[in-house]
Structures are given as C-alpha cells and as structure tokens.
Amino acid sequence: MKYFKKGQIEKIIDRLAEKADVYVPMLRGQQSGFYSWKSYDENYDDLIFDLLNVYSPPKNIVLPQTEKMYSFDQQGQEIIIKPEEIPVEPNVIFGIRSCDVKAIEYLDEVFFTRTFVDEFYKARRDQVTIVANACYNPGTNCFCKSMGVNPLEPEAADVILREVENGYVWESKTEKGNILTKQIEDLLEEKEVELYEPNRFVRKVNYDGVAEKLKDLFDHPMWEKYSDPCQTCGICTYMCPTCYCFDVQVKNWGEEGYRFRCWDSCMYREYTQMAGGHNPREAATERFRNRFLHKLQFFNERYGTPLCTGCGRCVVACPAGVDIIRMIELIKGAEPSV
C-alpha cells in the first residue's frame, strides 16, 4: 500500500499545487467549503481535512455560480459576437467525500448525455482530477448509503484516500490518478497498514419504490401540509451538491454587453415566471412539490437514479426543519388521494 503520514498533507498539497489549482476543504471565517490552496491564509483559514464534510459542496468548481458565455457589440446593423474563452487550467479537488463525488457523476449525466454536451461544463470537468477521502465514520445527518452511494468506494474518483492510524493510504484508480502519484511519489512510502472498519449510519431511509409511488401523488394534500413551514429561501438548492438549475441573463451598456448564466433555484417564484406574466408554480406549495418530484421521481425516470446523494446538507441548513428523509418516509406511507 502507498501511505503517507498525516503531517505530510500540506507538503503533498504544495507539490500538487505546482502544476494545478488545488481545492481543499477549508474553514474560512464562519463558512466552510472547497477553496483554492493558493488563497490559503494561515492567519485566517484552517485546513479541515479531518472533519467529516464542509458546508458548501465543490460543485462550483465544475459549474461556477456565475459564468460569462459571450460578449456582443452592435455596430450599425451588424452584431459582433465574441465567445468567451473557457479556462483550461488543471484543477484538483483534494479531500472530497463520496457524496460529492457521486454528485459530480450526476452533473456529468446532465451535461454530457442525452445527445447534448455542454462545452462550458466539459472544459472544466476535463481538467479536474478528483482525490476522494473515503468515509469510515458517517455523520449524524448522513444517509448516502440509503441513496445508493458507497462511502468507501467513490466510483468517479481518480485517487482514493483512506484514513488509517497516523496517516492515509493513497490508492490511484485512473490514469489521472497515476499522474498525481508520480508527482508525489517521493512523499509516499510502501507500508502495510490495517484499514478501519466502517461505523454504522445513524440515519437510514428506504428509497425503493418512491419514484413509482410519486406518480399517483401529484395532487395529494400532503404537499400543502408539509410545505407550510417552507420559507422558499432556496438554501436547500444552493447547498445541494446535485442541483444544477441556472438562468441566462444579459448585462449591457449602450450597444455593448455580455450574456452570462448563473445559478437559479426552483424554490423561487421568478424561476418559472413567463414573459407574459403567467407562472405555473405561483404558489410556494407547487415549488416545494416540484423540488421533491425532481429529486425523487423526474430525475430517476430520465437517468435511473434519484438526484440525492444523502449528504444531509439540506437537512442541516433548512431554517424551517424540512427534512428530505422524513419526506421520503411520508411519501412511502401516503395513500393516493381519490
């Protein structure tokens, strides 16, 4: 086994940062997320590699919160369009957990398949190498295993790190992973170590049959009842590693400007507001229902899996206590309304 001591983590990150922008789990003030190692300030930031997970998922690395698409300049009757140059700098996501790795797999499905390839997403994704940190100790709000995620074997990872006593095992899984391994091979040693036994999950839920059950629950009164506490603040979608909805906006001054896309949320009224003023999801109940139908039914019908990786962020972040685990249980127990 290839192994390194815990005290070597910063040396390894420094080495990888010589050839790529390395994003690591960091506590920055009151916020935690994946930030560039280049921006690390030892007087303000803390590397939190040993903690279970960060508050904000790393989806912004492959799908930025705002992204310029092209600029334009009208010259008389002619409009000159200049496509935005897509960045090609190599990136490494270092220390990502299995739930977030699976989320990137789902984003790949959305932006790479069904006869369409999003060139902006592809340019970034192709440059990303994933170094995953296997989970042996699930948190109190984690339920990834119930949603089909293997916390010990993230499939899309290029390298898997496994915490052991006083160190980590480094396991390369792909050619991208082999390239990283060569960069740090002098910092790794061959050593046989004993892997930890994984702890049990505190929270579990049975998703089986939920997608099929939801087909008969569109008009069920449960949606109005359980959406009542929801403030439609959208934090569940912004903290979710799998939510990918975006809006396309334009910024212009005179005859010049640019068009960009930015994250949006199905929890907002404006998300479905049409140009003529009609809104098919005017009520908060309708937007609440749509979120769960998309996560648990619609995505499953199109891609064969729920759009939830069981990271638990929405459960922790929701100011109204809306719990997707509880919603799944309620859906399974609901009887179709007559």
N, C-alpha and C positions, 0 to 999 in steps of 0.2 A: 504494500500500500504506500502511496505517496502521502507524506504527512508534513505538517508544519506546526510549530508551537504558536499559541495564541499571541504571544508577544511579537510575532513576525507579521501580523496582519498589516500594519501600516507600511512596513517595508515592501510587502507584496503589492499593496495598492500603489505605492510610489513607483514601483517598477512598471506596473501595467499602465500607469498614467503617462509614461514616457511615449507611448505610442497610441493612446486613446484617451478620450474623456471618460473617466470612471465615475459612475454614480453610486454612492454608498448610502446606507441608512444612517441618517444624522438627526440629532435633536438640535434645532435652531430656535432659540427662544422657547416659546410655548408650542411650537409646531415641529412635528417630525415628518420626515419624508426622505426621498432619494434626491440628494443634492450632489452637484459636481464636486469631486475631490479638490479641484482647482480652487474652489471658493471656500475651502475649509479655513476657519479662523479658530485657532486653538484657545483663544480668549473668550469665544462666544459659542462655538459649536462643540458638540460631543458626538463622537462616533459611537453608535449604539448597536453594534453588530451582535451583541449577546442578547438583546431584547427580542421578544417574540416577533413583533412586526411594527411597522411605522404607521402613522395616522393616514398619510396620503400615499396612494399607490403610485408606482412608477410609470403609469400609462402615458403621462405627458412626454416621456422620452421618445415614444414612437408616434404619439398623437398629441402634439402641443396644444395648449389651451387656446392659443391664437396662432394662426398661420397665414401669412400672406401668400396669395395664389398667383396674382399677376397685377401689373400696373398698366394704366392706359393713358393716352394723351390724344385728345381730339385736335386735329389740325385741319381746319376748314371742314370739308365733307368727309375727310378720312380719319379713321380712328386707328391709332397705332397701339397694338397690344404687345407688351413685353412680359413673357412668362417669368415667374420668379425662379431664381436659381435655387435648386434644392440642395441643402447641405449634405456633404458626404463624409464628414469626419467620423472615424470609428468611435463607437461607444461601447462601454462595458457596464452592465448593470450587475453590481457585485453585492451579494448577500440577499437577493430576492427570494421570497418564500414561495412554496409550491402553489398557493392560491393565486398569487400574482403571475406566476409563470403560466398557469392554465388560462388566466385572463388574457394574456398576450396571444395564446393559441386561438382563443375565440375572436380576438381582433383580427388575427390573420385570416380566419374564416370569412369574416365580414368584408375585409378589404382586398382579399386575394382571390376569392372563389366566385362562383355563380356568374361566370363569363366576364367578370369585371375586375380590373386591377387598379387600385388607387395608387398612382405614381408617387404622390407625396408620401404616403404611408410606406410604400415599398422602399423608397430611397433611404428612409430612416431605419426601417426594420432590417434591411440587408446589412446595415453597418453595425448592428447590435449583437454583442456576444453576452450570453446570459450565464452568470455564475450564481447558481442557486444554493441556498442554505437549507438543507433538509430539516424538517420539523420533527423532533422527538418528544416535544413537550407542548401539546396544544393548549391554547388559552381558554379561558372560561366562556368566551363567546365564539370560539372557532367551531365550525361544523363542516369543514371542507370534505372530509371523507364521506359524509352523507350525500354530498353533491357530486360524487364520482372523482374526486381529486385524491391522488396518492401523495400524502405529505412527505414521504421518504424518497419517492422516485418521480420528480417532475420531468415529464417526457420531453419537453421542448428545451430543457437546459443543455448548455454546451459543457458546463462543468458542474458537478455536484459537490458541495462541501458537507462533511458530516462531523458534527461536534463530537469529540471524544475527550477523555480526561487530559486537561492541559493543552489541548490542541485541536487540529482539524485534519480530517482525511480529505485529500484533493483527488477527485475522480473525474477524469476527462471523458466526455461522451461523444464528441463530434470533432470534425477537423478544426472548426473554430476553437474548440477547447484545447486541441493539441497545440495550436499556435500560441495560446496563452501559456500553456505548460512549458513550452520551450523558453518563453521569456523569463520565467521564474525558476527554472529547473535547479539552479544553484541554491535556491532558498528552500527547496523541498528535500526531504530525506526518505529513504525506504525504511519503513518500520511497520511491523505487525502490531496492530492495536485492537482492542475489543470495542465493538460498537455498542452504544446504549440500546436498551430495549425501549421501544416507544411507549409513552404513557397513554392511557385511555382518554378518549374525548369526554368532556363533561356534558356537552350538548350534542344531541343527535336528532335527526328528523328523517322520516321515510318519504322520499320524493316519488316513489313508484306510483304510477297511475295518476299523478296530479295533472299532467298536461292533458290527458284524455278527459279527466273529470271536469276541467275548466270549460270544456266546450259547451257544457249544459248549465253553466253558472253565470253567464254574461249578465243576466237581469236579476240575479239573486240579491235580496235585500241586505245580505251581509256586507256588500261594498259600501252602502250608505252608513251602516252601523260602525264599521271598523275604520272608515275614512274620517270620521268625525274629529278625532284628535289631530289628524294630519294638518300641518301648517303650510303645506306645499312649498316649503323653503328650498327644496331641491338638494339639500346636503347629502341625502342618500345617493343621489345620482353623481354628484361631484366626487364623493369619497369612494364610489364603487369602482373597482378596477376593470369592470367589463362594460360600463355604459359608454357608448360611443357617439351618441347623437350630437350633431353640430348644426349650426346655422351659417349661412353665407351672407356677409354684409359688404357694403361698399363705403369707402371713405373718399370723398373728393373735394377739391378746391378749384373753382373755376372749371377749366377744361381738362384738368389732370386729376388723377386719383388712383386708387388701387382697390382690389377686391380681396377679401380675406374670409377665412372660415374660423369659427370659434365654437367652443363647447356650448351646448344648449341642454335643456332639461325638459323632459316630458311632464314634469310637475308644474311647469309654468304655463299660465294661461296663454301667453303670446306664442307658445310653441306651435299651436295648431290654429292660430288666428289667420284667417284667409284675407286676401286683399280686399274683398268685398265686404268684410266685416263679420262674416259667418264664422262660427267656431264650433266644430263638432265635439269638443270637450270643454265646454264653457264651465261646467261645474267641477269643483275640486274632487268630488266623488268619482267622476269619469276619468280624471287624470290619475287618481290613486289606483283605480281598477286597471287602467292601461299599463301602469308600471308593473304590476304583478302578472298581468296577462302576457306582457312581453317577456319578462324574466322566465316565467314558468311554463308558458304554452307556446306563444308565437315563435320564439327562437328555437324551441325544441322541434316544432313542426318543420322548420326550414333547415336546421343544422343538426338535429338529432341529439341535442343536449340542452339542459337549462342554461340560461345566461346568469348563473350564480355560481361562484366558486367557494362559497362558505367562509369567506374571510372574516365576517362578523362586523365589518366597519359600520355598516348602516345601522346595525343594532346598537352599537356603542354611541354613534353620533346623533341619532334621531332625538331631538328635544322633546318629542311627544311620546316616545316609548313604543313606536311602531316596530314590530319585530317580525321579520320575514319567516323565521322558524315557526312562530305562532300562527302566522297566516297560512303556511303550508298545512299545519295541523288542522286549522279551521276549514280549509278547503277540502281536505280529505274527509272530514266529518260532515260536510254540508250536504243536504239533500236538494236536488234540483227543484226550483220553485214551479208550481203548477200554473 
